[in-house]
Amino acid sequence: LTWGTPAGKREECGFKGKNLETDCFNYIKILLRLNSTHLYVCGTYAFSPVCAYINTSTFTLARDEAGEIVTDDGRSRCPFNPEYKSTAIIVGT
């Protein structure tokens, strides 16, 4: 499964003064079992954290009716910086 960042998002990361060769990728920092059918995944997404859902039967990112990846804002859930460590737990799902 590959979950990269669009070129525009990588360019924004570079404009923020980050290194395009090391910082501006999507480093997965959180991967949790959400329920029996999905995993919850969050990545740095070129210093703009994003979370999504992985269907465990097909091991693909969940998509809406229009075919777009279903995402959540990852701020306050996932580190911006790929060098930062993280710990996560899901409560009350």
Secondary structure, 3 states (H helix, E strand, C coil): CCCCCCHHHHHHHHHCCCCCCCCCCCCEEEEEECCCCEEEEEECCCCCCEEEEEECCCCEECECCCCCECEEECCCCCCCCCCCCCCCCCCCC
